[in-house]
Amino acid sequence: MAAAQRGLADRIDVVGGDFFQAVPPADAYVLKMILHDWDDDRCVQILEERSLAEYDALLSAAGLQRTAVVPTRSAQSVVDAA
């Protein structure tokens, strides 16, 4: 369902681009159905495990700061930033 139909048009922007080059500033990022479009080398680059210091540097470059790391039932955690 479109954002306007859900009353969200004034709260979100859908922005295309190349996240290997630059990521526009935002309050939140939603990435969906990403890996199927990339070859194995790019998938590894996208999924590469990073240390918290690397995440902090990445987030800082985008004007964000890590606020929490939330464990999940899987091997991955959610890195929360604002």
C-alpha positions in Angstrom: 0.0 0.0 0.0 1.3 3.5 -0.9 2.5 5.8 1.8 -0.2 8.4 1.0 -2.9 5.8 1.4 -1.6 5.0 4.8 -1.3 8.7 5.8 2.5 8.6 5.9 3.3 10.8 2.9 4.4 13.7 5.1 6.6 11.5 7.2 8.7 9.5 4.7 10.7 9.9 1.6 11.6 7.1 -0.7 15.1 7.8 -2.1 16.9 5.8 -4.7 20.6 5.7 -5.0 23.8 3.7 -4.6 24.6 2.9 -1.0 28.1 1.8 -2.0 28.7 5.5 -2.9 26.7 7.6 -0.4 23.7 7.4 1.9 21.5 10.5 2.3 20.9 11.7 5.9 17.8 10.2 7.5 16.2 9.3 10.8 15.8 5.7 9.7 16.7 3.4 6.8 14.7 0.5 5.6 16.5 -1.9 3.3 14.3 -4.6 1.7 15.0 -7.2 -0.9 18.6 -6.1 -1.3 20.9 -9.2 -1.8 19.1 -10.7 -4.7 20.3 -7.9 -7.0 24.0 -8.3 -6.3 26.7 -10.7 -7.2 28.5 -12.7 -4.4 31.3 -10.2 -3.9 28.9 -7.3 -3.4 26.7 -9.4 -1.1 29.8 -10.1 1.1 30.5 -6.4 1.1 27.0 -5.6 2.2 26.9 -8.4 4.9 30.5 -8.0 6.1 30.7 -8.2 9.8 31.8 -5.0 11.4 33.1 -4.1 14.9 31.2 -1.6 17.0 34.0 0.9 16.4 33.5 0.4 12.6 29.7 0.9 13.0 30.3 4.0 15.1 32.6 5.5 12.4 30.1 4.7 9.7 27.2 6.2 11.7 29.3 9.2 12.6 30.0 9.9 8.9 26.3 10.0 8.4 25.7 12.3 11.3 24.3 9.6 13.6 25.3 8.1 16.9 24.8 4.5 18.0 22.2 4.4 20.8 21.8 0.7 21.4 22.7 -2.8 20.2 19.6 -5.0 20.5 20.2 -8.8 20.4 17.8 -11.0 18.4 17.2 -14.7 18.5 19.4 -15.1 15.5 23.2 -14.6 15.2 22.6 -10.9 14.2 21.8 -7.9 16.3 20.0 -4.7 15.5 22.2 -1.6 15.7 20.0 1.4 16.7 21.2 4.9 15.9 19.8 8.4 16.1 
